[in-house]
Amino acid sequence: MHKIKHLTGRTTIILLATAALMLAGNDSYGQLFRKRASRATLEQEIQTLRKTVDSLKNEIELGSIPISDTVSTNDTINPGNLEFFEGEDLSTPAESTDSLLNLWYVQKNLKLDVESAVNLEVGNFTSDTPDSVIVARLKAINSFIPLPYNNIIKNHIIFYTQRIPNKIDLILGLSSFYLPIFEEILDEYDMPKELKVMAIIESALNPRATSRVNAKGMWQFMYRTALQYNLEINSYVDERLDPVKSAHAAAKYLKDAYTIFGDWSLAIASYNCGAGNVNKAIRRAGGSRDFWTIYPYLPRETRGYVPSFVAALYTLSYYKDHGIQPRQIAMPAHVDTFQIRKPLHFGQVAELTGIPKEELSDLNPQYVKEIIPGNGSKSYLLRIPYNYTNAFVDNEKDIYTYKDSLFFNPIVYNETKNVTQSTTITHKVRSGETLGRIAMKYGVKLSDLQKWNKVKSNIRIGQRLVIHKNVPVSSSASSSKSSSAGKVVASAVPVNTQPADSTVQSQAGETTAAEPEVKTVVEQKSEPKEVKKGGYLMYTIRKGDTLWEISRKFEGVSLNDIMKLNGFTKKSKILPGKKIKIKPL
């Protein structure tokens, strides 16, 4: 026995000495054999290595929980995202009101310093709450979507419940107002109610949130995706900022994504990074549709979706157990809605009813210029606190003409028209860029970028790529550029649209940063020209088409709309040349 212990100790010393040689580097390695080290030096190095090994063993054995240790036998995992906590830039109003509890003030301050961001994927947070207690609590939530638990999720739960107390209390305060609305909407679409927390993860329940890539609203819709899901965007209305209408659009998107993947984890992951990136991760993972299997192949922010989602649900259920008190937010207990069919300014409503303009803006953030552009053919909703309902009804006949010459003079107000500006940008490829990254930068589809430039995947440094984008323009701008042909081509360089890495060659032959070449075409937006037959807009399937891609070609048409209209199921196949119904005329 003594001999065995002696051999074991000797083996340990040899292993530790070998590790010392490997860590020491080439220079130290050479010095070790050129000059014999003293016994004291070797013992000191061995002691240091032992401490390092012990520390690593503690990290591995005590700090980790196997990813397979889930609360449910079902491997479907609900994803989420903590991107706004990890440095996401949320634009906020430049003003604040006198009330510190006003929603405007709360949204202005609901952000984190970029420097405070932490990597929750590799950290090792500690908590006084045992893992067994957290696992039991997750089971008790009785979630329709299974809630996993591992070391990464543990870090997120600790971050939510311990590291951001001055932020999570505000989110909880806003949750009591917004989340019941989202639950009702999700119930309408027969979808899991747990999906409501995605709004927390996407924007911290800030309806005015704007990301670095110009995704807007509580549900963070990009411009083109918003139009596809029938959200109105023009000079005076941006329904991405309407929490209710954008929640309907988010539910439709998630339902489409679930139809594609058949798994809620992958559906919600696609909400963050797009169906294309999820499909790419599935292919790289050998075809697996398990979230944790494709986890390494997803974008970093998407990998954070599952732990953030679980942490948000956990916090909503157990914040009291962690000593967190929701901040009291000055939101009305009840809201009444009115159909507005004439132009109406917030100033008119505020002066005749006494409702503060800031409160009107909080409840109606979609009216970006404080103007409701109602007209005879279309009405818009106005939400007001119930305690001002009688004052509005009493003044409704006079409210539209009250100071109308002041609020609707030609400088302040122009008739809203659904006009879009088609912008063509020339991008010069730089070292390290890929088609996917370039497409993401400009907010366009990869397939469109490939089609516009007749490329598949290989691009070269210095190559110029053409990018087409549609952006809204004011009616005054479009009318000044209109012509008898209804179409004008002009050179333009929009302010603040220059990508940081766009370059041009100077006459001296040097590569210098410059504005991209922009050609602007102003015209009425139109859908793809297809056959109208039997009361439906018809589309002829082309080679390479998918129902998902077809739905994205038509505004206000979702994947599920096309499937229902044509009687398709998940097992249905489409063939080139076949005509399908897109929408009723």
KOLGULO-600581 format. One record per residue (C-alpha): residue in three letters; chain; residue number from 0; x, y, z. Coordinates in steps of 0.05 Angstrom, whole numbers, plus 32768, in hexadecimal, padded with zeros to 4 digits. Each point is the difference from the previous one (the first is absolute). Example, Ala and Ser with C-alpha at 12.3 -4.5 7.8 and 13.67 -1.06 7.14 Angstrom:
<atoms>
 rokol guza tigu    x    y    z
   ALA    A    0 80F6 7FA6 809C
   SER    A    1 801B 8045 7FF3
</atoms>
This chain:
<atoms>
 rokol guza tigu    x    y    z
   MET    A    0 8000 8000 8000
   HIS    A    1 8039 802F 8012
   LYS    A    2 801F 7FF1 7FBC
   ILE    A    3 7FC0 800F 7FDC
   LYS    A    4 7FF9 8043 8024
   HIS    A    5 8048 800F 7FEF
   LEU    A    6 7FF5 7FF1 7FB7
   THR    A    7 7FBF 8029 8000
   GLY    A    8 8023 803C 801E
   ARG    A    9 803A 7FF8 7FCF
   THR    A   10 7FD0 7FFC 7FC6
   THR    A   11 7FDD 803F 8018
   ILE    A   12 8042 8025 8003
   ILE    A   13 8012 7FE9 7FBA
   LEU    A   14 7FBD 8015 7FE4
   LEU    A   15 8003 8044 8022
   ALA    A   16 8047 800B 7FE8
   THR    A   17 7FEB 7FEF 7FB9
   ALA    A   18 7FC7 8032 8005
   ALA    A   19 8032 8033 8019
   LEU    A   20 802B 7FF5 7FC2
   MET    A   21 7FC3 8007 7FD2
   LEU    A   22 7FEA 8041 8022
   ALA    A   23 8044 801E 8004
   GLY    A   24 8007 800C 7FB5
   ASN    A   25 8039 7FF4 7FD1
   ASP    A   26 8030 8030 8022
   SER    A   27 7FF6 7FE3 8045
   TYR    A   28 8003 7FBA 7FE4
   GLY    A   29 8045 800E 7FE3
   GLN    A   30 8019 8021 803F
   LEU    A   31 7FEA 7FC4 802A
   PHE    A   32 802E 7FD1 7FDA
   ARG    A   33 8039 8032 7FF8
   LYS    A   34 8003 800E 804B
   ARG    A   35 7FED 7FCF 8037
   ALA    A   36 7FCB 801E 802D
   SER    A   37 8008 7FFB 804B
   ARG    A   38 7FD5 7FD3 8029
   ALA    A   39 7FE0 803B 8023
   THR    A   40 7FED 801F 7FBD
   LEU    A   41 7FE1 7FBF 7FE7
   GLU    A   42 7FD8 7FF7 8040
   GLN    A   43 7FE6 8047 7FFB
   GLU    A   44 7FEB 7FF6 7FB7
   ILE    A   45 7FDF 7FBE 8013
   GLN    A   46 7FDA 8022 8038
   THR    A   47 7FE8 8036 7FD1
   LEU    A   48 7FE9 7FCD 7FCD
   ARG    A   49 7FDB 7FD8 8036
   LYS    A   50 7FD9 803F 8013
   THR    A   51 7FEF 800B 7FB7
   VAL    A   52 7FE9 7FB9 7FF7
   ASP    A   53 7FD6 8002 803F
   SER    A   54 7FE0 8041 7FE9
   LEU    A   55 7FEF 7FE1 7FBC
   LYS    A   56 7FE4 7FC1 8021
   ASN    A   57 7FD3 802C 802B
   GLU    A   58 7FE8 8025 7FC2
   ILE    A   59 7FF1 7FBE 7FDC
   GLU    A   60 7FE4 7FD6 8039
   LEU    A   61 7FDB 8033 802B
   GLY    A   62 7FEC 8036 7FCF
   SER    A   63 7FE2 7FD9 7FC7
   ILE    A   64 7FBD 7FDD 7FF7
   PRO    A   65 7FF9 7FD0 7FC5
   ILE    A   66 7FD7 801E 7FC7
   SER    A   67 7FDA 7FBE 7FFD
   ASP    A   68 7FE6 800C 8047
   THR    A   69 7FBD 801D 7FEA
   VAL    A   70 7FC1 8007 8027
   SER    A   71 7FD8 7FDB 7FCB
   THR    A   72 800B 7FC2 7FD7
   ASN    A   73 7FEB 8029 7FC4
   ASP    A   74 803E 801F 7FE1
   THR    A   75 7FDA 803A 7FE1
   ILE    A   76 801D 803F 801F
   ASN    A   77 7FE3 8045 8002
   PRO    A   78 8031 8034 7FE9
   GLY    A   79 8008 8049 8012
   ASN    A   80 8032 8039 7FFA
   LEU    A   81 8024 802F 802F
   GLU    A   82 801D 802A 7FC9
   PHE    A   83 7FE8 8042 801C
   PHE    A   84 8024 7FF0 8041
   GLU    A   85 8040 7FF1 7FDA
   GLY    A   86 800B 8044 7FE1
   GLU    A   87 7FC4 8008 7FD1
   ASP    A   88 7FF7 8049 7FF1
   LEU    A   89 7FB9 8015 800E
   SER    A   90 7FEE 8046 7FE8
   THR    A   91 7FD6 8027 8031
   PRO    A   92 7FDA 8042 7FFF
   ALA    A   93 8028 803F 800B
   GLU    A   94 7FCE 801D 8031
   SER    A   95 7FE4 7FEB 8043
   THR    A   96 7FC3 8015 8027
   ASP    A   97 7FFB 8019 8047
   SER    A   98 7FE6 7FBE 801A
   LEU    A   99 8038 7FCE 8011
   LEU    A  100 7FCE 7FC8 7FFA
   ASN    A  101 7FE8 8014 7FBA
   LEU    A  102 800C 7FCA 7FCC
   TRP    A  103 8027 8031 7FD5
   TYR    A  104 8032 800A 8038
   VAL    A  105 8004 7FB5 800E
   GLN    A  106 800E 7FEF 7FB7
   LYS    A  107 8036 8036 7FFD
   ASN    A  108 8025 7FE0 803A
   LEU    A  109 7FF3 7FB7 7FF1
   LYS    A  110 8044 7FF0 7FE2
   LEU    A  111 8044 7FE7 8016
   ASP    A  112 8045 801D 7FF5
   VAL    A  113 8023 7FD9 7FC9
   GLU    A  114 803C 7FF8 802E
   SER    A  115 7FD5 7FDA 8032
   ALA    A  116 7FF3 7FC8 7FCF
   VAL    A  117 8016 7FBB 8017
   ASN    A  118 8009 7FBF 7FDB
   LEU    A  119 7FCC 7FD3 801F
   GLU    A  120 8014 7FC6 7FD4
   VAL    A  121 8043 7FF3 8021
   GLY    A  122 7FF8 8020 8044
   ASN    A  123 7FF8 7FDA 8041
   PHE    A  124 7FD0 8026 802D
   THR    A  125 7FF0 7FE9 8046
   SER    A  126 7FBE 8005 8026
   ASP    A  127 7FE6 7FF2 8045
   THR    A  128 7FC6 7FDB 7FE0
   PRO    A  129 8012 7FB6 7FF5
   ASP    A  130 7FFA 7FE3 7FBA
   SER    A  131 7FCD 7FCD 801A
   VAL    A  132 7FD2 8038 8016
   ILE    A  133 8004 8024 7FBD
   VAL    A  134 7FF2 7FBF 7FDB
   ALA    A  135 7FC3 7FF3 802C
   ARG    A  136 7FE7 8047 7FF4
   LEU    A  137 8008 7FF9 7FB5
   LYS    A  138 7FD7 7FC0 8003
   ALA    A  139 7FCA 8023 8029
   ILE    A  140 7FF7 8035 7FCA
   ASN    A  141 7FDD 7FCA 7FD8
   SER    A  142 8016 801E 7FBE
   PHE    A  143 7FE3 7FE6 7FBF
   ILE    A  144 8046 8008 7FE3
   PRO    A  145 8032 7FD7 8029
   LEU    A  146 8032 8028 8029
   PRO    A  147 8047 7FE4 8001
   TYR    A  148 8035 800E 8035
   ASN    A  149 804B 8000 7FF8
   ASN    A  150 803A 802C 8013
   ILE    A  151 7FF3 8034 7FCA
   ILE    A  152 7FB7 8006 8014
   LYS    A  153 8016 8004 8049
   ASN    A  154 802C 803D 7FEE
   HIS    A  155 7FC5 8022 7FDE
   ILE    A  156 7FD1 7FF4 803A
   ILE    A  157 8033 801C 8031
   PHE    A  158 800B 803B 7FD2
   TYR    A  159 7FB6 8010 7FFD
   THR    A  160 7FF2 7FF6 8049
   GLN    A  161 8040 801C 8020
   ARG    A  162 802A 8029 7FD1
   ILE    A  163 7FCE 8033 7FE4
   PRO    A  164 7FCF 8011 8039
   ASN    A  165 7FF9 8048 7FE8
   LYS    A  166 7FE9 7FE9 7FBB
   ILE    A  167 7FD8 7FC1 800E
   ASP    A  168 7FD1 8024 8030
   LEU    A  169 7FEE 8031 7FC7
   ILE    A  170 7FF4 7FC6 7FD0
   LEU    A  171 7FD3 7FDE 8033
   GLY    A  172 7FDA 8041 8009
   LEU    A  173 7FF3 8005 7FB6
   SER    A  174 7FF0 7FB5 7FFB
   SER    A  175 7FC1 8008 8029
   PHE    A  176 7FE4 802E 7FCA
   TYR    A  177 801A 7FE1 7FBF
   LEU    A  178 8004 7FB4 800C
   PRO    A  179 7FB5 7FF4 800B
   ILE    A  180 7FF5 8021 7FBC
   PHE    A  181 8033 7FD2 7FDF
   GLU    A  182 7FE2 7FC2 8022
   GLU    A  183 7FBC 8011 7FE3
   ILE    A  184 801F 8008 7FBA
   LEU    A  185 8026 7FBE 8005
   ASP    A  186 7FC1 7FDD 8017
   GLU    A  187 7FDD 801A 7FC1
   TYR    A  188 8034 7FDD 7FD5
   ASP    A  189 7FFF 7FC1 802D
   MET    A  190 8049 8008 8011
   PRO    A  191 8027 7FF5 8042
   LYS    A  192 7FF5 803A 8030
   GLU    A  193 8049 7FFB 8015
   LEU    A  194 8014 8022 7FBF
   LYS    A  195 7FEA 8042 801F
   VAL    A  196 8045 8007 8020
   MET    A  197 8021 8009 7FBD
   ALA    A  198 7FEC 8049 8003
   ILE    A  199 8028 8006 8040
   ILE    A  200 803C 7FDF 7FE0
   GLU    A  201 7FFC 8028 7FBF
   SER    A  202 7FF5 8046 801C
   ALA    A  203 7FF6 8001 804C
   LEU    A  204 7FB7 8011 7FF0
   ASN    A  205 8014 8042 7FE0
   PRO    A  206 7FD0 8010 7FC6
   ARG    A  207 8031 8034 7FE5
   ALA    A  208 803D 7FD4 8001
   THR    A  209 802C 8005 7FC2
   SER    A  210 803B 7FD1 7FF5
   ARG    A  211 8042 800C 7FDC
   VAL    A  212 7FE4 7FE0 7FC1
   ASN    A  213 7FC0 802B 8004
   ALA    A  214 7FD1 7FCA 801A
   LYS    A  215 7FC9 8026 8024
   GLY    A  216 7FCC 7FF8 8035
   MET    A  217 7FF3 7FD2 803A
   TRP    A  218 8004 7FC3 7FD2
   GLN    A  219 803B 801B 7FD7
   PHE    A  220 7FE7 7FFA 7FB9
   MET    A  221 802C 8011 7FC5
   TYR    A  222 7FE0 802C 7FCA
   ARG    A  223 7FF4 7FCB 7FCB
   THR    A  224 7FE9 7FCB 8031
   ALA    A  225 7FCE 8032 801E
   LEU    A  226 7FE2 800E 7FBC
   GLN    A  227 7FFB 7FB5 7FF1
   TYR    A  228 7FD7 7FF7 803F
   ASN    A  229 7FD2 803A 7FEE
   LEU    A  230 801B 8035 802F
   GLU    A  231 7FF6 8046 7FE4
   ILE    A  232 803C 802D 7FFA
   ASN    A  233 7FFD 8046 7FE2
   SER    A  234 8012 8047 8010
   TYR    A  235 7FD1 8004 803C
   VAL    A  236 7FF3 7FB9 8016
   ASP    A  237 8031 7FC9 8012
   GLU    A  238 7FD8 7FC5 801A
   ARG    A  239 803F 7FDD 8016
   LEU    A  240 7FFB 802F 803C
   ASP    A  241 7FB9 7FEB 800F
   PRO    A  242 8007 7FC9 8036
   VAL    A  243 7FBD 7FE0 7FEE
   LYS    A  244 8005 7FFE 7FB3
   SER    A  245 804A 7FEC 8002
   ALA    A  246 7FEE 7FC8 8031
   HIS    A  247 7FCE 7FE5 7FCD
   ALA    A  248 8036 8003 7FCB
   ALA    A  249 8031 7FDC 802E
   ALA    A  250 7FCD 7FC9 800E
   LYS    A  251 7FF6 7FF7 7FB4
   TYR    A  252 804B 7FFD 7FF5
   LEU    A  253 800B 7FCC 8036
   LYS    A  254 7FC6 7FD6 7FE7
   ASP    A  255 801F 8001 7FBA
   ALA    A  256 8044 7FED 801D
   TYR    A  257 7FE1 7FC7 8028
   THR    A  258 7FDF 7FE7 7FC0
   ILE    A  259 8045 7FFD 7FE0
   PHE    A  260 8028 7FE0 8039
   GLY    A  261 7FCB 7FDC 8029
   ASP    A  262 8025 8013 803F
   TRP    A  263 7FF6 803D 802C
   SER    A  264 8049 8007 8012
   LEU    A  265 8015 8005 7FB7
   ALA    A  266 7FC4 802C 7FEF
   ILE    A  267 8013 8033 8035
   ALA    A  268 804A 7FFC 7FEE
   SER    A  269 7FEC 8013 7FB9
   TYR    A  270 7FDC 803D 801C
   ASN    A  271 8044 801A 8015
   CYS    A  272 802D 7FEB 7FC7
   GLY    A  273 7FD1 7FEC 7FC8
   ALA    A  274 7FEA 7FBD 7FE4
   GLY    A  275 803B 7FFD 7FD1
   ASN    A  276 8033 8002 8038
   VAL    A  277 7FDB 7FCA 8027
   ASN    A  278 7FFE 7FD4 7FC2
   LYS    A  279 804A 800C 7FF6
   ALA    A  280 800F 7FEB 8048
   ILE    A  281 7FD5 7FC1 7FF6
   ARG    A  282 8029 7FED 7FC3
   ARG    A  283 8042 800C 8024
   ALA    A  284 7FE8 7FD5 803A
   GLY    A  285 7FF3 7FC6 7FD1
   GLY    A  286 7FB5 800B 7FFA
   SER    A  287 7FF1 7FFF 804A
   ARG    A  288 7FC4 802A 8017
   ASP    A  289 8013 7FFF 8049
   PHE    A  290 800F 8046 8017
   TRP    A  291 803C 7FED 802B
   THR    A  292 801E 7FD8 7FC7
   ILE    A  293 7FFD 803B 7FD0
   TYR    A  294 8012 8030 8038
   PRO    A  295 804A 8009 7FEC
   TYR    A  296 7FEC 8011 7FB8
   LEU    A  297 7FCF 8038 8011
   PRO    A  298 8013 804A 8005
   ARG    A  299 8017 8013 8045
   GLU    A  300 7FC3 802A 8012
   THR    A  301 7FD2 7FC8 7FE9
   ARG    A  302 8025 7FCE 802D
   GLY    A  303 7FEB 802C 803A
   TYR    A  304 7FB6 7FF8 7FF0
   VAL    A  305 7FF2 7FC0 8027
   PRO    A  306 8020 8016 8042
   SER    A  307 7FE3 8046 7FFB
   PHE    A  308 7FBB 7FE4 7FF3
   VAL    A  309 8003 7FD1 803B
   ALA    A  310 801D 8036 802D
   ALA    A  311 7FC9 8032 7FED
   LEU    A  312 7FC9 7FCD 800F
   TYR    A  313 8022 7FEC 8041
   THR    A  314 8006 8049 8016
   LEU    A  315 7FB7 800F 7FF1
   SER    A  316 7FEB 7FC6 802C
   TYR    A  317 8032 8005 803A
   TYR    A  318 8017 8048 8006
   LYS    A  319 7FE2 8004 8046
   ASP    A  320 802D 7FC7 8017
   HIS    A  321 803C 802A 7FEB
   GLY    A  322 7FE9 803E 8024
   ILE    A  323 7FED 8027 7FC1
   GLN    A  324 7FC6 8031 8001
   PRO    A  325 7FE1 8018 7FBF
   ARG    A  326 8006 804A 7FF4
   GLN    A  327 7FBE 8024 8001
   ILE    A  328 7FF5 801C 7FBA
   ALA    A  329 7FCB 8036 7FF2
   MET    A  330 7FD8 7FD8 7FCD
   PRO    A  331 7FB4 8007 7FFC
   ALA    A  332 7FD7 7FC8 801E
   HIS    A  333 7FD3 8001 7FC3
   VAL    A  334 8005 801D 7FBA
   ASP    A  335 7FC8 8012 7FD0
   THR    A  336 8009 8001 7FB5
   PHE    A  337 7FE2 802E 7FCB
   GLN    A  338 7FFD 7FF9 7FB4
   ILE    A  339 801D 803F 7FE1
   ARG    A  340 7FEB 800F 7FB8
   LYS    A  341 801A 8047 7FFA
   PRO    A  342 8045 801E 800A
   LEU    A  343 800B 800C 804A
   HIS    A  344 803C 801C 8026
   PHE    A  345 8013 7FEC 8047
   GLY    A  346 8002 804B 8011
   GLN    A  347 7FB6 8007 7FEF
   VAL    A  348 7FEE 7FC4 802D
   ALA    A  349 802C 8018 8038
   GLU    A  350 7FE6 8048 8002
   LEU    A  351 7FB6 7FEE 7FFC
   THR    A  352 8000 7FC3 802E
   GLY    A  353 8039 800E 8030
   ILE    A  354 8025 7FBF 7FF0
   PRO    A  355 804B 800E 8003
   LYS    A  356 8020 7FF9 7FBB
   GLU    A  357 8036 7FD3 801E
   GLU    A  358 7FCA 7FCF 8018
   LEU    A  359 7FE0 8000 7FBB
   SER    A  360 8044 7FF1 7FE2
   ASP    A  361 800C 7FC7 8031
   LEU    A  362 7FBE 7FDE 7FEE
   ASN    A  363 8006 800F 7FB5
   PRO    A  364 804B 7FFC 7FEF
   GLN    A  365 7FF2 7FEC 7FB8
   TYR    A  366 7FED 8048 7FED
   VAL    A  367 8048 8017 7FF8
   LYS    A  368 7FEE 804A 7FF3
   GLU    A  369 7FC7 8005 8032
   ILE    A  370 7FD0 8002 7FC6
   ILE    A  371 7FC9 7FCC 7FF3
   PRO    A  372 7FF7 8002 7FB3
   GLY    A  373 7FB8 7FE9 7FFF
   ASN    A  374 7FD8 8007 7FC0
   GLY    A  375 7FBE 7FEC 7FE3
   SER    A  376 8018 7FBE 7FE5
   LYS    A  377 8029 7FE9 803B
   SER    A  378 7FFA 8008 804B
   TYR    A  379 8036 7FFD 8035
   LEU    A  380 7FFB 7FEE 804A
   LEU    A  381 800C 8032 8037
   ARG    A  382 800A 7FE5 8046
   ILE    A  383 7FF2 802D 803C
   PRO    A  384 7FFA 7FF4 804B
   TYR    A  385 7FB9 7FEE 8013
   ASN    A  386 7FFA 803B 8031
   TYR    A  387 8005 8030 7FC5
   THR    A  388 7FCC 7FDC 7FD5
   ASN    A  389 7FC7 802E 8012
   ALA    A  390 8029 803E 7FF2
   PHE    A  391 8012 7FE5 7FBB
   VAL    A  392 7FB8 7FED 7FEF
   ASP    A  393 7FE7 8045 8016
   ASN    A  394 8032 8023 7FD3
   GLU    A  395 8001 7FCF 7FC6
   LYS    A  396 7FD9 802D 7FD0
   ASP    A  397 802D 803B 800B
   ILE    A  398 8043 7FDD 800B
   TYR    A  399 8011 7FF7 7FB5
   THR    A  400 7FF8 804A 7FF0
   TYR    A  401 801F 801B 8040
   LYS    A  402 803D 802A 7FEC
   ASP    A  403 8005 7FD7 7FC0
   SER    A  404 8022 803A 7FDB
   LEU    A  405 8037 7FFD 8034
   PHE    A  406 8009 7FB5 8006
   PHE    A  407 7FF6 7FF0 7FB6
   ASN    A  408 8023 8038 7FDC
   PRO    A  409 8027 7FEB 7FC1
   ILE    A  410 8042 7FFE 8026
   VAL    A  411 7FE7 7FD2 8037
   TYR    A  412 7FD2 7FD3 7FD8
   ASN    A  413 7FFD 7FE3 7FBA
   GLU    A  414 7FCF 7FCC 7FE8
   THR    A  415 801D 7FBB 800B
   LYS    A  416 800D 7FD6 7FC2
   ASN    A  417 8019 7FB9 7FFC
   VAL    A  418 803F 800F 7FD8
   THR    A  419 8041 7FDB 8005
   GLN    A  420 8046 8013 7FEA
   SER    A  421 8029 7FCB 7FDC
   THR    A  422 8049 800A 8010
   THR    A  423 8039 7FDE 7FDC
   ILE    A  424 8041 7FFB 8026
   THR    A  425 8043 7FE9 7FE4
   HIS    A  426 8028 7FDB 8034
   LYS    A  427 804A 7FF0 7FF8
   VAL    A  428 8014 7FBD 801E
   ARG    A  429 8036 8003 8035
   SER    A  430 802C 7FCA 801D
   GLY    A  431 7FDC 7FCE 802D
   GLU    A  432 7FBA 8012 7FE7
   THR    A  433 7FCD 7FCC 7FEB
   LEU    A  434 7FC0 8007 7FD8
   GLY    A  435 7FD8 7FEE 803F
   ARG    A  436 8020 8036 802A
   ILE    A  437 7FF7 8034 7FC9
   ALA    A  438 7FB7 7FED 7FF8
   MET    A  439 7FF5 8006 804B
   LYS    A  440 8023 8044 8002
   TYR    A  441 7FD1 801E 7FCD
   GLY    A  442 7FC2 7FDB 8018
   VAL    A  443 7FF3 7FDA 7FBF
   LYS    A  444 7FF7 7FB6 7FF1
   LEU    A  445 803D 7FD7 7FED
   SER    A  446 7FDB 7FE2 7FC5
   ASP    A  447 7FF0 8046 7FE6
   LEU    A  448 8048 8016 8007
   GLN    A  449 8016 7FC2 7FD8
   LYS    A  450 7FCB 800C 7FCA
   TRP    A  451 8010 804B 7FF8
   ASN    A  452 804A 7FF1 7FF6
   LYS    A  453 7FFB 7FBC 7FDE
   VAL    A  454 802D 7FDF 8033
   LYS    A  455 7FF9 7FC1 802A
   SER    A  456 8032 8002 8039
   ASN    A  457 8045 8014 7FE7
   ILE    A  458 8010 804A 8002
   ARG    A  459 8043 8023 7FFB
   ILE    A  460 801F 803A 8024
   GLY    A  461 7FF2 8040 7FDA
   GLN    A  462 7FC3 7FE5 7FDD
   ARG    A  463 7FC6 8030 7FFC
   LEU    A  464 7FBB 7FE6 8014
   VAL    A  465 7FBE 8021 7FEE
   ILE    A  466 7FCE 8004 8039
   HIS    A  467 7FB8 8017 7FF8
   LYS    A  468 7FD8 8019 803C
   ASN    A  469 7FBA 801E 8008
   VAL    A  470 7FF9 8037 8034
   PRO    A  471 7FC4 802D 8010
   VAL    A  472 8003 8049 7FEA
   SER    A  473 7FD3 803A 8011
   SER    A  474 7FCB 8015 7FCF
   SER    A  475 8020 8045 7FFA
   ALA    A  476 8042 7FE1 7FEA
   SER    A  477 7FDE 7FD3 7FCE
   SER    A  478 7FD5 8036 7FE3
   SER    A  479 803C 802D 7FF4
   LYS    A  480 8020 7FC8 7FD9
   SER    A  481 7FC2 7FE7 7FDA
   SER    A  482 7FFB 8006 7FB5
   SER    A  483 7FCD 7FF4 7FC9
   ALA    A  484 8019 7FB9 7FFB
   GLY    A  485 7FF7 7FF6 804A
   LYS    A  486 8048 7FEC 8008
   VAL    A  487 8040 8027 800C
   VAL    A  488 8048 7FE8 8004
   ALA    A  489 802E 802D 8028
   SER    A  490 8043 7FFE 8023
   ALA    A  491 7FFC 8004 804B
   VAL    A  492 802A 7FF3 803E
   PRO    A  493 7FD2 7FF7 803C
   VAL    A  494 801A 8019 8043
   ASN    A  495 8019 7FCA 8030
   THR    A  496 7FF7 7FC6 7FCF
   GLN    A  497 804A 7FF7 7FF2
   PRO    A  498 8019 7FBB 8016
   ALA    A  499 8041 8005 8026
   ASP    A  500 8025 7FD2 7FD1
   SER    A  501 7FE8 801A 7FBC
   THR    A  502 803C 8018 7FD7
   VAL    A  503 8011 801D 7FBC
   GLN    A  504 8040 8009 7FDA
   SER    A  505 801B 8046 7FFF
   GLN    A  506 8020 801D 7FC1
   ALA    A  507 8044 7FF5 8020
   GLY    A  508 7FF1 7FB6 8004
   GLU    A  509 7FF8 7FFF 804C
   THR    A  510 7FC6 7FDE 8022
   THR    A  511 7FDA 8033 8028
   ALA    A  512 7FC0 8000 8029
   ALA    A  513 7FC9 8022 7FDA
   GLU    A  514 7FB5 8005 7FF8
   PRO    A  515 7FE2 7FC6 7FD8
   GLU    A  516 7FE8 800E 7FBA
   VAL    A  517 7FB4 8009 8007
   LYS    A  518 7FCC 8004 7FC9
   THR    A  519 7FBA 8010 8018
   VAL    A  520 7FC1 7FEB 7FDD
   VAL    A  521 7FBE 801A 801C
   GLU    A  522 7FC3 7FDA 7FEC
   GLN    A  523 7FC0 7FE3 801B
   LYS    A  524 800E 7FBC 8021
   SER    A  525 7FE2 7FC6 7FDB
   GLU    A  526 7FFD 7FB5 800C
   PRO    A  527 801C 7FCD 7FCF
   LYS    A  528 7FD7 8000 7FC1
   GLU    A  529 7FD7 7FC0 8001
   VAL    A  530 7FBF 7FE7 7FE2
   LYS    A  531 7FBE 8013 801E
   LYS    A  532 7FCE 7FC8 7FF8
   GLY    A  533 7FC0 7FEB 8022
   GLY    A  534 8003 8036 8034
   TYR    A  535 8047 7FEE 8016
   LEU    A  536 8046 8019 7FF2
   MET    A  537 8023 7FC4 7FE2
   TYR    A  538 804A 7FEF 7FFE
   THR    A  539 8024 7FD0 7FD2
   ILE    A  540 8034 7FD7 8026
   ARG    A  541 8047 8006 7FE4
   LYS    A  542 803A 7FD0 8008
   GLY    A  543 8021 8009 8044
   ASP    A  544 7FC3 8021 8020
   THR    A  545 7FE9 7FEF 8046
   LEU    A  546 7FBE 8014 801F
   TRP    A  547 8026 8029 8034
   GLU    A  548 8025 8027 7FCA
   ILE    A  549 7FC0 8009 7FD7
   SER    A  550 7FDB 801D 803D
   ARG    A  551 8038 8033 800A
   LYS    A  552 7FF5 801C 7FBA
   PHE    A  553 7FBB 801A 8012
   GLU    A  554 7FF1 8032 8037
   GLY    A  555 7FCE 7FEA 8033
   VAL    A  556 8005 7FB6 7FEC
   SER    A  557 801B 7FCC 802F
   LEU    A  558 8015 7FB8 7FF5
   ASN    A  559 7FC2 7FE6 8025
   ASP    A  560 7FD3 802D 7FD6
   ILE    A  561 8018 7FDE 7FC0
   MET    A  562 7FFC 7FBA 801F
   LYS    A  563 7FB8 800A 8017
   LEU    A  564 7FEA 8020 7FBF
   ASN    A  565 801B 7FC6 7FD7
   GLY    A  566 7FF2 7FC8 8030
   PHE    A  567 8049 7FEF 8009
   THR    A  568 801C 7FD8 803A
   LYS    A  569 8047 7FF6 8019
   LYS    A  570 8007 7FC4 7FD2
   SER    A  571 7FE6 8024 7FC2
   LYS    A  572 8030 8008 7FC5
   ILE    A  573 8001 8039 7FCE
   LEU    A  574 8016 7FF9 7FB8
   PRO    A  575 801B 8034 7FD0
   GLY    A  576 7FCA 801A 7FD0
   LYS    A  577 7FC7 7FF4 8031
   LYS    A  578 7FD4 803C 8010
   ILE    A  579 7FEE 800E 8049
   LYS    A  580 7FD3 8032 8022
   ILE    A  581 8023 8039 8024
   LYS    A  582 7FC6 8029 801C
   PRO    A  583 7FB8 8014 7FF1
   LEU    A  584 7FF9 803E 7FD5
</atoms>
